[in-house]
Amino acid sequence: MKELTSAGFFEGKDISQDTRLRTEVCVIGSGAGGAVAAAELAALGHDVVVIEEGPYFPPEYLNGRDYETMRDLYREAGMTVAIGKPGIPVPAGKCVGGTTVINSGTCFRLPARTIEKWRRDHGLRDFSEESLAPYFQKVEEKLGVSPVTPETEGGVARIIRRGADKLGYSHHPLQRNAKGCEGRGTCAFGCTKSAKQSMLVSYLPEAIGHGARIFADSRAERLLLSGNRVFALEARVKHGADGHRPPRRLEVRADAFILAGGAMMTPVFLQKNRIGVRSGQVGKNLTIHPASKLAAFFDEDVYGWKGVPQGYCIDHFRDEGLMFEGAFLPPGLGSMALASLGAEHKAQMERYKNLAVFGFMVSDSSTGSIRPYRDGRAAIRYDVNARDMDLFRRGILILTEVFFAAGAKEVYPPIHNMTFRSMDEARSLLNHPLRPDDVEMLSFHPLGTARMGLDPRSSVVDPQLKSHEVENFYVVDGSIFPTSLGVNPQLTIMAFATRAAEAVNTYLRQLGSVYKAGEKLAKS
């Protein structure tokens, strides 16, 4: 078998034969959880190998072309859907850097109310704002997290600020991990300036600088166990872009393994390898922050696609379970997002520069599940419950009011063939409960499918994110959160990955001491 020892990125085409590697830490996934854990452990002096299913695209490839980017960097070309009432798209990244390459860069700390809920309902008393603050601060400083500047806020922020001010709602620019952002508006298709500090341009290069090896086009498939320890991972490497060359086998032997496949693919991998399944919780407890958006027509020019698409928020209703954040699309994709048809749709596109679009997401009490399809994809089931539908109705009314307070002439809710021309009309048309199928929804934050907890009978990993069942196996991604967060999760995932890296480091140091003691005893 071939040996690859030098640090750097390796693509499928670089693996010309079956390959075996020996390392200290094998990380599966290169997104917010995996990249941070890899960089932290590599910086501590550990030999690290990262296995990533998706392809490697260098930063210069990211040119802002929406359709091409969705085809190349998104899982299933952005067509992953949660089946249920209603069907909800759940786009995610499938590339080196994961979803951080194609998300909006929004950074929130874990809300105090969520921490308190975990302490109260799940017994997770190790967590507090004070105990987690150093990990958040470390990530924020490394990524240059700061508020969106007035120069890059864009026209929609101007509209939202005006309306929220008149209504007395709390609002402000969002915090983002974007150093030197110019507001080019391509965040969801890869930053064309490498300003957004995705894992592709931040933690992964740092990991490589400390000697890590990152293998793209490599799908983790099977864990090899001896007793309650994993000793190797078998991965299948896509060899050649034409798809005609047979895949190569990559075997990674390590002392510790970290799974960071995201809340959609992590449960698929765990179920396939029968890890954590005794808890009955693998693939369960899925939350997704179901979301929607409204558009509004103004007499003034807005040019909403210029500037940071998600650069502003209304957080006045956060404790109720509603967060309002920017959600603008370039005209090409925006034409598909408007809930209108025929002549009305044509008229809306002709005045697209006069449209303001803003979104909101629900901190969901609804839960869903994930199981594997035969081909290894995630089969997602999720139904929105009555409580969350009440929040959707309230969110639509609140944002409609904000738009009219800002001077909107018409508001277009995410309900087929419906237009509001006044607030009274909106209240009249929404004077009854909404059904899930009434509202166009989407989601970006799958969480909870391998949740942490104290009891192995009701959780998959412990508070250090180590498997209850396997001694040297950790899960470090959004799947570990026991409830919906209520805010964008990437910063929280990174902070928890930083914390988990400390636990893995301690385990490896103790393991090394045991090995050294054994060697000394054997020699004596």
C-alpha positions as a Python dict, from the first residue, in 0.01 Angstrom:
ca = {
    (1, 'M'): (0, 0, 0),
    (2, 'K'): (108, 357, -71),
    (3, 'E'): (221, 581, 217),
    (4, 'L'): (142, 955, 219),
    (5, 'T'): (324, 1140, 495),
    (6, 'S'): (360, 1504, 389),
    (7, 'A'): (112, 1768, 507),
    (8, 'G'): (-140, 1926, 270),
    (9, 'F'): (-454, 1866, 65),
    (10, 'F'): (-486, 1538, -122),
    (11, 'E'): (-757, 1497, -386),
    (12, 'G'): (-895, 1171, -518),
    (13, 'K'): (-674, 1192, -825),
    (14, 'D'): (-370, 1190, -595),
    (15, 'I'): (-462, 847, -458),
    (16, 'S'): (-358, 618, -742),
    (17, 'Q'): (-360, 297, -538),
    (18, 'D'): (-496, 155, -215),
    (19, 'T'): (-341, 347, 72),
    (20, 'R'): (-288, 289, 444),
    (21, 'L'): (-211, 568, 690),
    (22, 'R'): (-106, 571, 1054),
    (23, 'T'): (-186, 877, 1262),
    (24, 'E'): (-285, 981, 1613),
    (25, 'V'): (-620, 1142, 1529),
    (26, 'C'): (-855, 1071, 1240),
    (27, 'V'): (-1119, 1337, 1181),
    (28, 'I'): (-1418, 1257, 958),
    (29, 'G'): (-1551, 1580, 807),
    (30, 'S'): (-1389, 1919, 747),
    (31, 'G'): (-1666, 2164, 836),
    (32, 'A'): (-1717, 2379, 1146),
    (33, 'G'): (-1661, 2090, 1388),
    (34, 'G'): (-1400, 1880, 1211),
    (35, 'A'): (-1175, 2161, 1091),
    (36, 'V'): (-1159, 2327, 1433),
    (37, 'A'): (-1088, 1999, 1614),
    (38, 'A'): (-819, 1912, 1358),
    (39, 'A'): (-645, 2249, 1385),
    (40, 'E'): (-657, 2256, 1764),
    (41, 'L'): (-513, 1905, 1797),
    (42, 'A'): (-250, 1960, 1530),
    (43, 'A'): (-140, 2278, 1710),
    (44, 'L'): (-102, 2070, 2027),
    (45, 'G'): (149, 1853, 1846),
    (46, 'H'): (-69, 1561, 1740),
    (47, 'D'): (-52, 1396, 1400),
    (48, 'V'): (-393, 1450, 1235),
    (49, 'V'): (-561, 1313, 923),
    (50, 'V'): (-891, 1462, 799),
    (51, 'I'): (-1122, 1261, 574),
    (52, 'E'): (-1368, 1464, 364),
    (53, 'E'): (-1631, 1318, 133),
    (54, 'G'): (-1661, 1628, -81),
    (55, 'P'): (-1419, 1775, -335),
    (56, 'Y'): (-1151, 2035, -276),
    (57, 'F'): (-1205, 2370, -447),
    (58, 'P'): (-932, 2628, -391),
    (59, 'P'): (-1048, 2976, -289),
    (60, 'E'): (-980, 3115, -636),
    (61, 'Y'): (-1244, 2878, -779),
    (62, 'L'): (-1518, 3061, -589),
    (63, 'N'): (-1643, 3305, -850),
    (64, 'G'): (-1996, 3378, -728),
    (65, 'R'): (-2176, 3191, -1007),
    (66, 'D'): (-2478, 3065, -816),
    (67, 'Y'): (-2591, 2767, -1024),
    (68, 'E'): (-2239, 2628, -1073),
    (69, 'T'): (-2159, 2665, -705),
    (70, 'M'): (-2477, 2489, -597),
    (71, 'R'): (-2400, 2204, -834),
    (72, 'D'): (-2042, 2164, -716),
    (73, 'L'): (-2034, 2261, -348),
    (74, 'Y'): (-2379, 2168, -216),
    (75, 'R'): (-2491, 1822, -113),
    (76, 'E'): (-2724, 1688, -382),
    (77, 'A'): (-2680, 2020, -567),
    (78, 'G'): (-2879, 2192, -292),
    (79, 'M'): (-3180, 1967, -342),
    (80, 'T'): (-3177, 1786, -6),
    (81, 'V'): (-3532, 1794, 129),
    (82, 'A'): (-3694, 1697, 457),
    (83, 'I'): (-4007, 1499, 369),
    (84, 'G'): (-4315, 1587, 573),
    (85, 'K'): (-4572, 1858, 629),
    (86, 'P'): (-4451, 2061, 450),
    (87, 'G'): (-4152, 1942, 247),
    (88, 'I'): (-3861, 2165, 352),
    (89, 'P'): (-3530, 2208, 163),
    (90, 'V'): (-3229, 2163, 392),
    (91, 'P'): (-2922, 2268, 187),
    (92, 'A'): (-2576, 2181, 317),
    (93, 'G'): (-2220, 2194, 191),
    (94, 'K'): (-2036, 1892, 54),
    (95, 'C'): (-1680, 2012, -2),
    (96, 'V'): (-1359, 2075, 186),
    (97, 'G'): (-1467, 2328, 448),
    (98, 'G'): (-1824, 2198, 456),
    (99, 'T'): (-2121, 2428, 497),
    (100, 'T'): (-1898, 2710, 623),
    (101, 'V'): (-1794, 2768, 260),
    (102, 'I'): (-2152, 2839, 149),
    (103, 'N'): (-2325, 2981, 457),
    (104, 'S'): (-2389, 3346, 542),
    (105, 'G'): (-2109, 3377, 797),
    (106, 'T'): (-2344, 3478, 1080),
    (107, 'C'): (-2195, 3425, 1428),
    (108, 'F'): (-2397, 3403, 1750),
    (109, 'R'): (-2292, 3276, 2089),
    (110, 'L'): (-2512, 3011, 2248),
    (111, 'P'): (-2804, 3197, 2413),
    (112, 'A'): (-2821, 3193, 2794),
    (113, 'R'): (-3179, 3064, 2785),
    (114, 'T'): (-3069, 2762, 2581),
    (115, 'I'): (-2788, 2685, 2825),
    (116, 'E'): (-3032, 2708, 3114),
    (117, 'K'): (-3272, 2471, 2938),
    (118, 'W'): (-2991, 2218, 2895),
    (119, 'R'): (-2896, 2250, 3260),
    (120, 'R'): (-3256, 2219, 3377),
    (121, 'D'): (-3398, 1956, 3142),
    (122, 'H'): (-3089, 1754, 3045),
    (123, 'G'): (-2870, 1771, 3355),
    (124, 'L'): (-2582, 1937, 3164),
    (125, 'R'): (-2459, 2141, 3459),
    (126, 'D'): (-2102, 2160, 3327),
    (127, 'F'): (-2219, 2428, 3086),
    (128, 'S'): (-2267, 2795, 3167),
    (129, 'E'): (-2204, 3126, 2992),
    (130, 'E'): (-1893, 3168, 3206),
    (131, 'S'): (-1748, 2821, 3139),
    (132, 'L'): (-1808, 2843, 2763),
    (133, 'A'): (-1697, 3205, 2717),
    (134, 'P'): (-1322, 3128, 2670),
    (135, 'Y'): (-1397, 2889, 2385),
    (136, 'F'): (-1626, 3137, 2208),
    (137, 'Q'): (-1372, 3414, 2257),
    (138, 'K'): (-1090, 3204, 2113),
    (139, 'V'): (-1289, 3127, 1798),
    (140, 'E'): (-1413, 3484, 1760),
    (141, 'E'): (-1062, 3626, 1781),
    (142, 'K'): (-923, 3373, 1535),
    (143, 'L'): (-1198, 3438, 1280),
    (144, 'G'): (-1215, 3814, 1330),
    (145, 'V'): (-1583, 3811, 1426),
    (146, 'S'): (-1724, 4164, 1417),
    (147, 'P'): (-2043, 4351, 1325),
    (148, 'V'): (-2134, 4417, 963),
    (149, 'T'): (-2018, 4766, 868),
    (150, 'P'): (-2255, 5042, 747),
    (151, 'E'): (-2077, 5036, 410),
    (152, 'T'): (-2170, 4671, 348),
    (153, 'E'): (-2513, 4649, 513),
    (154, 'G'): (-2702, 4708, 190),
    (155, 'G'): (-3039, 4862, 113),
    (156, 'V'): (-3254, 4605, 293),
    (157, 'A'): (-3086, 4689, 625),
    (158, 'R'): (-3185, 5052, 569),
    (159, 'I'): (-3548, 4944, 523),
    (160, 'I'): (-3551, 4714, 827),
    (161, 'R'): (-3386, 4972, 1050),
    (162, 'R'): (-3646, 5232, 952),
    (163, 'G'): (-3942, 5004, 1016),
    (164, 'A'): (-3810, 4854, 1340),
    (165, 'D'): (-3730, 5201, 1475),
    (166, 'K'): (-4088, 5316, 1419),
    (167, 'L'): (-4221, 5009, 1600),
    (168, 'G'): (-3969, 5017, 1883),
    (169, 'Y'): (-3818, 4676, 1808),
    (170, 'S'): (-3462, 4584, 1899),
    (171, 'H'): (-3245, 4553, 1586),
    (172, 'H'): (-2876, 4568, 1492),
    (173, 'P'): (-2610, 4456, 1242),
    (174, 'L'): (-2520, 4090, 1266),
    (175, 'Q'): (-2183, 3962, 1382),
    (176, 'R'): (-1994, 3778, 1108),
    (177, 'N'): (-1661, 3606, 1049),
    (178, 'A'): (-1565, 3817, 747),
    (179, 'K'): (-1237, 4009, 754),
    (180, 'G'): (-1236, 4296, 504),
    (181, 'C'): (-1580, 4211, 362),
    (182, 'E'): (-1673, 4424, 60),
    (183, 'G'): (-2041, 4326, 52),
    (184, 'R'): (-2025, 4143, -280),
    (185, 'G'): (-2337, 3944, -189),
    (186, 'T'): (-2207, 3598, -285),
    (187, 'C'): (-2181, 3445, 65),
    (188, 'A'): (-2408, 3150, -15),
    (189, 'F'): (-2201, 3065, -324),
    (190, 'G'): (-1855, 3102, -174),
    (191, 'C'): (-1686, 3430, -89),
    (192, 'T'): (-1512, 3561, -401),
    (193, 'K'): (-1268, 3765, -190),
    (194, 'S'): (-1191, 3500, 77),
    (195, 'A'): (-1306, 3757, 332),
    (196, 'K'): (-1551, 3517, 495),
    (197, 'Q'): (-1339, 3303, 723),
    (198, 'S'): (-1476, 2965, 622),
    (199, 'M'): (-1282, 2659, 732),
    (200, 'L'): (-1134, 2649, 380),
    (201, 'V'): (-934, 2968, 441),
    (202, 'S'): (-891, 2964, 819),
    (203, 'Y'): (-872, 2652, 1035),
    (204, 'L'): (-781, 2401, 764),
    (205, 'P'): (-472, 2593, 641),
    (206, 'E'): (-374, 2630, 1007),
    (207, 'A'): (-409, 2254, 1057),
    (208, 'I'): (-191, 2191, 751),
    (209, 'G'): (63, 2437, 887),
    (210, 'H'): (95, 2212, 1190),
    (211, 'G'): (139, 1901, 977),
    (212, 'A'): (-217, 1776, 922),
    (213, 'R'): (-311, 1584, 607),
    (214, 'I'): (-653, 1644, 448),
    (215, 'F'): (-800, 1394, 203),
    (216, 'A'): (-1083, 1514, -22),
    (217, 'D'): (-1311, 1293, -235),
    (218, 'S'): (-1290, 1031, 43),
    (219, 'R'): (-1612, 885, 182),
    (220, 'A'): (-1579, 733, 530),
    (221, 'E'): (-1757, 398, 529),
    (222, 'R'): (-1660, 149, 798),
    (223, 'L'): (-1505, 158, 1142),
    (224, 'L'): (-1299, -139, 1256),
    (225, 'L'): (-1330, -209, 1629),
    (226, 'S'): (-1148, -419, 1880),
    (227, 'G'): (-1354, -445, 2195),
    (228, 'N'): (-1480, -97, 2274),
    (229, 'R'): (-1207, 85, 2079),
    (230, 'V'): (-1188, 185, 1714),
    (231, 'F'): (-852, 101, 1558),
    (232, 'A'): (-912, 188, 1191),
    (233, 'L'): (-1140, 364, 944),
    (234, 'E'): (-1199, 238, 594),
    (235, 'A'): (-1283, 505, 335),
    (236, 'R'): (-1357, 489, -35),
    (237, 'V'): (-1172, 740, -249),
    (238, 'K'): (-1325, 871, -569),
    (239, 'H'): (-1036, 830, -812),
    (240, 'G'): (-1072, 1050, -1120),
    (241, 'A'): (-1338, 1304, -1213),
    (242, 'D'): (-1473, 1099, -1503),
    (243, 'G'): (-1624, 842, -1269),
    (244, 'H'): (-1498, 549, -1476),
    (245, 'R'): (-1192, 467, -1269),
    (246, 'P'): (-1254, 224, -983),
    (247, 'P'): (-1248, 382, -635),
    (248, 'R'): (-942, 334, -417),
    (249, 'R'): (-943, 212, -61),
    (250, 'L'): (-800, 436, 210),
    (251, 'E'): (-740, 284, 553),
    (252, 'V'): (-658, 514, 844),
    (253, 'R'): (-533, 366, 1171),
    (254, 'A'): (-543, 602, 1467),
    (255, 'D'): (-556, 630, 1844),
    (256, 'A'): (-864, 856, 1847),
    (257, 'F'): (-1143, 917, 1598),
    (258, 'I'): (-1363, 1226, 1564),
    (259, 'L'): (-1685, 1217, 1362),
    (260, 'A'): (-1790, 1558, 1229),
    (261, 'G'): (-2017, 1477, 938),
    (262, 'G'): (-2295, 1718, 1033),
    (263, 'A'): (-2636, 1643, 1177),
    (264, 'M'): (-2758, 1487, 851),
    (265, 'M'): (-2472, 1249, 772),
    (266, 'T'): (-2340, 1175, 1122),
    (267, 'P'): (-2646, 965, 1217),
    (268, 'V'): (-2626, 782, 884),
    (269, 'F'): (-2265, 687, 960),
    (270, 'L'): (-2343, 592, 1320),
    (271, 'Q'): (-2637, 375, 1218),
    (272, 'K'): (-2431, 202, 952),
    (273, 'N'): (-2157, 125, 1204),
    (274, 'R'): (-2395, 41, 1490),
    (275, 'I'): (-2244, 297, 1727),
    (276, 'G'): (-2471, 470, 1975),
    (277, 'V'): (-2775, 277, 1859),
    (278, 'R'): (-2836, 119, 2201),
    (279, 'S'): (-2945, 463, 2321),
    (280, 'G'): (-3231, 467, 2072),
    (281, 'Q'): (-3144, 831, 1997),
    (282, 'V'): (-2925, 811, 1685),
    (283, 'G'): (-3110, 989, 1406),
    (284, 'K'): (-3383, 1111, 1643),
    (285, 'N'): (-3452, 1459, 1792),
    (286, 'L'): (-3382, 1642, 1466),
    (287, 'T'): (-3440, 2017, 1479),
    (288, 'I'): (-3382, 2238, 1176),
    (289, 'H'): (-3478, 2602, 1257),
    (290, 'P'): (-3755, 2606, 991),
    (291, 'A'): (-3751, 2943, 821),
    (292, 'S'): (-3927, 3158, 567),
    (293, 'K'): (-3905, 3502, 407),
    (294, 'L'): (-4121, 3791, 295),
    (295, 'A'): (-4070, 4035, 8),
    (296, 'A'): (-4200, 4390, -5),
    (297, 'F'): (-4224, 4644, -285),
    (298, 'F'): (-4107, 5002, -228),
    (299, 'D'): (-4108, 5316, -440),
    (300, 'E'): (-3738, 5363, -363),
    (301, 'D'): (-3455, 5163, -517),
    (302, 'V'): (-3328, 4896, -276),
    (303, 'Y'): (-3086, 4684, -481),
    (304, 'G'): (-3108, 4416, -215),
    (305, 'W'): (-2852, 4186, -378),
    (306, 'K'): (-2580, 4447, -323),
    (307, 'G'): (-2421, 4419, 20),
    (308, 'V'): (-2418, 4141, 277),
    (309, 'P'): (-2730, 3928, 217),
    (310, 'Q'): (-2759, 3838, 585),
    (311, 'G'): (-2616, 4144, 751),
    (312, 'Y'): (-2894, 4269, 977),
    (313, 'C'): (-3141, 4131, 1231),
    (314, 'I'): (-3438, 4202, 1453),
    (315, 'D'): (-3382, 4014, 1778),
    (316, 'H'): (-3670, 4168, 1972),
    (317, 'F'): (-3866, 3840, 1970),
    (318, 'R'): (-3577, 3599, 2024),
    (319, 'D'): (-3702, 3480, 2362),
    (320, 'E'): (-4035, 3393, 2200),
    (321, 'G'): (-3854, 3170, 1950),
    (322, 'L'): (-3836, 3406, 1650),
    (323, 'M'): (-3523, 3551, 1491),
    (324, 'F'): (-3548, 3787, 1192),
    (325, 'E'): (-3244, 3797, 965),
    (326, 'G'): (-3157, 3908, 614),
    (327, 'A'): (-3218, 3662, 331),
    (328, 'F'): (-3172, 3821, -11),
    (329, 'L'): (-3098, 3628, -332),
    (330, 'P'): (-2944, 3747, -659),
    (331, 'P'): (-3204, 3804, -933),
    (332, 'G'): (-3148, 3466, -1102),
    (333, 'L'): (-3229, 3258, -796),
    (334, 'G'): (-3463, 3522, -657),
    (335, 'S'): (-3692, 3474, -952),
    (336, 'M'): (-3759, 3121, -827),
    (337, 'A'): (-3811, 3227, -466),
    (338, 'L'): (-4100, 3468, -518),
    (339, 'A'): (-4435, 3313, -429),
    (340, 'S'): (-4612, 3435, -743),
    (341, 'L'): (-4698, 3315, -1092),
    (342, 'G'): (-4761, 3443, -1443),
    (343, 'A'): (-4807, 3813, -1505),
    (344, 'E'): (-4771, 3896, -1136),
    (345, 'H'): (-4435, 3720, -1124),
    (346, 'K'): (-4315, 3899, -1437),
    (347, 'A'): (-4416, 4234, -1291),
    (348, 'Q'): (-4231, 4158, -966),
    (349, 'M'): (-3910, 4071, -1150),
    (350, 'E'): (-3928, 4389, -1356),
    (351, 'R'): (-3913, 4586, -1034),
    (352, 'Y'): (-3671, 4354, -850),
    (353, 'K'): (-3448, 4649, -763),
    (354, 'N'): (-3741, 4789, -562),
    (355, 'L'): (-3790, 4472, -358),
    (356, 'A'): (-3673, 4421, -2),
    (357, 'V'): (-3656, 4062, 120),
    (358, 'F'): (-3608, 3960, 480),
    (359, 'G'): (-3639, 3628, 659),
    (360, 'F'): (-3713, 3475, 994),
    (361, 'M'): (-3651, 3141, 1158),
    (362, 'V'): (-3829, 2951, 1431),
    (363, 'S'): (-3661, 2796, 1734),
    (364, 'D'): (-3849, 2475, 1678),
    (365, 'S'): (-4016, 2245, 1926),
    (366, 'S'): (-4100, 2020, 1629),
    (367, 'T'): (-3861, 1729, 1587),
    (368, 'G'): (-3785, 1491, 1305),
    (369, 'S'): (-3564, 1195, 1229),
    (370, 'I'): (-3294, 1074, 991),
    (371, 'R'): (-3227, 725, 864),
    (372, 'P'): (-3003, 606, 583),
    (373, 'Y'): (-3120, 531, 231),
    (374, 'R'): (-2962, 225, 75),
    (375, 'D'): (-2730, 444, -129),
    (376, 'G'): (-2598, 615, 185),
    (377, 'R'): (-2792, 941, 156),
    (378, 'A'): (-2990, 1079, 449),
    (379, 'A'): (-3365, 1018, 448),
    (380, 'I'): (-3507, 1311, 646),
    (381, 'R'): (-3855, 1316, 801),
    (382, 'Y'): (-3984, 1631, 968),
    (383, 'D'): (-4334, 1765, 1039),
    (384, 'V'): (-4400, 2116, 1172),
    (385, 'N'): (-4623, 2110, 1478),
    (386, 'A'): (-4906, 2347, 1574),
    (387, 'R'): (-4692, 2550, 1818),
    (388, 'D'): (-4434, 2625, 1550),
    (389, 'M'): (-4705, 2708, 1295),
    (390, 'D'): (-4835, 2968, 1539),
    (391, 'L'): (-4484, 3117, 1540),
    (392, 'F'): (-4482, 3121, 1159),
    (393, 'R'): (-4809, 3311, 1156),
    (394, 'R'): (-4675, 3556, 1414),
    (395, 'G'): (-4347, 3596, 1226),
    (396, 'I'): (-4529, 3677, 902),
    (397, 'L'): (-4743, 3939, 1074),
    (398, 'I'): (-4448, 4100, 1256),
    (399, 'L'): (-4235, 4131, 943),
    (400, 'T'): (-4531, 4256, 742),
    (401, 'E'): (-4581, 4529, 1001),
    (402, 'V'): (-4212, 4621, 985),
    (403, 'F'): (-4228, 4653, 607),
    (404, 'F'): (-4539, 4870, 611),
    (405, 'A'): (-4391, 5087, 887),
    (406, 'A'): (-4090, 5138, 659),
    (407, 'G'): (-4313, 5253, 372),
    (408, 'A'): (-4387, 4936, 173),
    (409, 'K'): (-4658, 4958, -94),
    (410, 'E'): (-4718, 4582, -107),
    (411, 'V'): (-4596, 4286, 96),
    (412, 'Y'): (-4568, 3935, -46),
    (413, 'P'): (-4589, 3667, 224),
    (414, 'P'): (-4459, 3311, 171),
    (415, 'I'): (-4813, 3193, 96),
    (416, 'H'): (-4917, 3106, -257),
    (417, 'N'): (-5103, 3376, -447),
    (418, 'M'): (-5134, 3614, -152),
    (419, 'T'): (-5047, 3984, -141),
    (420, 'F'): (-5093, 4233, 144),
    (421, 'R'): (-5165, 4598, 63),
    (422, 'S'): (-5221, 4710, 421),
    (423, 'M'): (-5172, 4582, 774),
    (424, 'D'): (-5547, 4549, 820),
    (425, 'E'): (-5563, 4329, 511),
    (426, 'A'): (-5280, 4113, 646),
    (427, 'R'): (-5456, 4062, 978),
    (428, 'S'): (-5780, 3982, 799),
    (429, 'L'): (-5622, 3725, 569),
    (430, 'L'): (-5430, 3565, 857),
    (431, 'N'): (-5712, 3560, 1110),
    (432, 'H'): (-5704, 3180, 1124),
    (433, 'P'): (-5433, 2925, 1208),
    (434, 'L'): (-5197, 2837, 925),
    (435, 'R'): (-5148, 2480, 810),
    (436, 'P'): (-4792, 2360, 738),
    (437, 'D'): (-4863, 2321, 368),
    (438, 'D'): (-4979, 2684, 348),
    (439, 'V'): (-4631, 2829, 398),
    (440, 'E'): (-4319, 2807, 183),
    (441, 'M'): (-4037, 2705, 416),
    (442, 'L'): (-3669, 2624, 406),
    (443, 'S'): (-3400, 2545, 662),
    (444, 'F'): (-3023, 2565, 705),
    (445, 'H'): (-2948, 2433, 1055),
    (446, 'P'): (-3004, 2059, 1110),
    (447, 'L'): (-2918, 1974, 1471),
    (448, 'G'): (-2965, 1717, 1744),
    (449, 'T'): (-2943, 1373, 1581),
    (450, 'A'): (-2666, 1237, 1808),
    (451, 'R'): (-2736, 1438, 2118),
    (452, 'M'): (-2516, 1468, 2423),
    (453, 'G'): (-2624, 1383, 2774),
    (454, 'L'): (-2531, 1210, 3096),
    (455, 'D'): (-2732, 891, 3051),
    (456, 'P'): (-2624, 638, 2783),
    (457, 'R'): (-2984, 524, 2765),
    (458, 'S'): (-3103, 861, 2634),
    (459, 'S'): (-2798, 1019, 2467),
    (460, 'V'): (-2523, 927, 2224),
    (461, 'V'): (-2223, 1118, 2362),
    (462, 'D'): (-2125, 1254, 2702),
    (463, 'P'): (-2062, 1626, 2780),
    (464, 'Q'): (-1703, 1586, 2656),
    (465, 'L'): (-1858, 1467, 2327),
    (466, 'K'): (-1711, 1118, 2369),
    (467, 'S'): (-1923, 818, 2275),
    (468, 'H'): (-2090, 642, 2566),
    (469, 'E'): (-2010, 311, 2398),
    (470, 'V'): (-1668, 350, 2232),
    (471, 'E'): (-1368, 462, 2434),
    (472, 'N'): (-1178, 658, 2169),
    (473, 'F'): (-1461, 791, 1952),
    (474, 'Y'): (-1599, 1147, 1961),
    (475, 'V'): (-1877, 1334, 1778),
    (476, 'V'): (-1811, 1703, 1715),
    (477, 'D'): (-2079, 1874, 1503),
    (478, 'G'): (-2434, 2011, 1522),
    (479, 'S'): (-2578, 1667, 1588),
    (480, 'I'): (-2474, 1677, 1954),
    (481, 'F'): (-2703, 1962, 2068),
    (482, 'P'): (-2997, 1836, 2276),
    (483, 'T'): (-3238, 2110, 2163),
    (484, 'S'): (-3281, 2378, 1902),
    (485, 'L'): (-3041, 2668, 1962),
    (486, 'G'): (-3261, 2952, 1839),
    (487, 'V'): (-2965, 3117, 1661),
    (488, 'N'): (-2729, 3032, 1375),
    (489, 'P'): (-2517, 2743, 1509),
    (490, 'Q'): (-2177, 2763, 1342),
    (491, 'L'): (-1999, 2959, 1616),
    (492, 'T'): (-2139, 2728, 1885),
    (493, 'I'): (-2024, 2421, 1690),
    (494, 'M'): (-1675, 2571, 1667),
    (495, 'A'): (-1664, 2658, 2037),
    (496, 'F'): (-1772, 2306, 2135),
    (497, 'A'): (-1515, 2160, 1893),
    (498, 'T'): (-1246, 2369, 2063),
    (499, 'R'): (-1358, 2235, 2400),
    (500, 'A'): (-1375, 1877, 2273),
    (501, 'A'): (-1020, 1902, 2137),
    (502, 'E'): (-902, 1954, 2494),
    (503, 'A'): (-1074, 1631, 2598),
    (504, 'V'): (-920, 1439, 2306),
    (505, 'N'): (-578, 1582, 2388),
    (506, 'T'): (-613, 1467, 2750),
    (507, 'Y'): (-719, 1122, 2635),
    (508, 'L'): (-421, 1092, 2400),
    (509, 'R'): (-175, 1211, 2666),
    (510, 'Q'): (-310, 956, 2912),
    (511, 'L'): (-300, 689, 2644),
    (512, 'G'): (61, 775, 2570),
    (513, 'S'): (148, 746, 2940),
    (514, 'V'): (-15, 403, 2954),
    (515, 'Y'): (178, 288, 2646),
    (516, 'K'): (505, 421, 2783),
    (517, 'A'): (445, 253, 3120),
    (518, 'G'): (371, -72, 2939),
    (519, 'E'): (686, -48, 2732),
    (520, 'K'): (894, 21, 3045),
    (521, 'L'): (741, -277, 3225),
    (522, 'A'): (803, -502, 2924),
    (523, 'K'): (1171, -401, 2909),
    (524, 'S'): (1219, -464, 3280),
}
